[in-house]
Amino acid sequence: MTYENIKSLLYRPSILPYFIWSKSSKNESTDVHRLPQLTAGFLSGIVTSACVNPLDVVKTRIQTQHVNTLGVTSSTIMYKNMFHGLQCLWREEGAHGLMRGVLPKLMSRGPLSAISALIFELVLYYSRDDLHLV
């Protein structure tokens, strides 16, 4: 959803100068602008990662709680579930705790999402033509 909304915003002619990759065809309508797709993928990866990061922090903390093999805890359980974890994290550490580790995630997720979006769009674009077998 984020990707498609950002992409439609960036396809407005006044927003970005376009790079064009053309199919080998005489038809001018086959020109596709790739820079908005790459940029939309990058931005949507960043937005999505920033929104999901608090859930990731709580998930990691729940997974690293010490529980022995019999199911009896060897230390106090900090978080009972995701909602309880979010409440405790907000109360104890505030926004800083919720966004812990977000910078490294954004540095890796942005470029990865940009490349993924570009590959997705290229596969979609090149699969649209029907093959005429003679």
C-alpha positions in Angstrom: 0.0 0.0 0.0 2.8 2.4 0.9 4.7 1.5 -2.2 1.8 2.1 -4.6 0.8 5.4 -2.9 4.3 6.8 -3.1 4.8 5.6 -6.6 1.6 7.3 -7.8 2.7 10.5 -6.1 6.1 10.3 -7.8 4.7 9.7 -11.3 3.4 13.2 -11.4 5.5 15.0 -14.0 6.4 17.9 -11.9 7.9 15.8 -9.0 10.9 14.0 -10.5 12.9 14.0 -13.7 12.5 10.6 -15.2 15.0 8.1 -16.4 13.5 6.0 -19.2 14.3 2.3 -20.0 12.7 1.4 -23.3 11.9 -2.0 -24.7 13.3 -2.5 -28.1 10.2 -1.4 -29.9 9.1 1.3 -32.2 6.1 2.0 -30.1 6.8 5.0 -27.8 4.2 3.9 -25.3 6.6 1.2 -24.1 8.8 3.7 -22.3 8.6 3.2 -18.6 10.0 5.5 -15.9 12.1 3.6 -13.4 13.3 6.3 -11.0 9.9 6.7 -9.3 9.7 3.0 -8.9 13.1 2.8 -7.3 12.5 5.8 -5.1 9.0 4.5 -4.0 10.5 1.2 -3.1 13.2 2.8 -1.0 10.8 5.1 0.8 8.2 2.5 1.4 10.9 0.2 2.9 11.9 2.9 5.3 8.4 3.8 6.3 7.4 0.2 6.8 10.5 -0.7 8.8 10.0 2.3 11.0 6.4 1.4 11.7 7.2 -2.3 12.4 10.3 -1.7 14.5 8.5 -1.4 17.9 6.9 -4.8 17.3 10.3 -6.2 16.3 11.9 -4.9 19.5 9.2 -6.6 21.7 9.4 -9.8 19.7 13.1 -10.0 20.2 12.8 -9.4 23.9 10.1 -12.0 24.3 12.3 -14.5 22.4 15.3 -13.9 24.6 13.5 -14.2 28.0 15.0 -17.0 30.0 12.8 -20.1 30.3 14.1 -23.5 31.2 13.1 -26.7 29.5 10.3 -27.6 32.1 8.5 -24.3 31.3 9.4 -22.9 34.7 11.1 -19.6 34.3 14.6 -19.1 35.6 14.0 -15.4 35.8 11.0 -13.1 35.9 9.1 -12.9 32.6 9.3 -9.3 31.4 6.5 -9.5 28.8 3.5 -11.8 28.7 2.5 -11.0 25.2 3.0 -8.4 22.4 0.5 -5.9 23.9 1.9 -6.2 27.4 5.4 -5.8 25.9 4.5 -2.7 24.1 2.9 -1.2 27.2 5.9 -2.0 29.4 8.4 -0.8 26.8 6.6 2.5 26.4 6.3 3.0 30.1 9.9 2.1 31.0 11.9 3.4 28.0 9.5 5.7 26.0 9.9 6.4 22.3 13.7 5.7 22.5 13.0 2.1 23.6 10.4 1.5 20.9 12.8 2.8 18.2 15.9 0.9 19.5 17.9 -0.4 16.6 15.9 1.4 13.9 18.9 3.1 12.2 20.7 -0.1 11.1 17.4 -1.6 10.0 16.6 1.5 7.8 20.1 1.5 6.3 19.7 -2.1 5.1 15.9 -2.2 4.4 15.7 0.9 2.3 18.1 -0.2 -0.5 16.8 -3.8 -0.3 13.2 -2.6 -0.8 14.3 -0.3 -3.7 16.0 -3.2 -5.5 13.1 -5.6 -4.8 10.5 -3.0 -6.1 12.6 -2.4 -9.2 12.9 -6.2 -9.9 9.2 -6.7 -9.3 8.3 -3.9 -11.7 10.7 -5.2 -14.4 9.4 -8.7 -14.2 5.8 -7.4 -14.3 6.7 -5.1 -17.3 8.5 -7.8 -19.3 5.8 -10.4 -18.7 3.0 -8.3 -20.1 3.7 -9.1 -23.8 2.2 -12.3 -25.1 4.5 -14.7 -26.8 3.4 -15.4 -30.3 4.5 -18.9 -31.1 4.5 -19.7 -34.8 
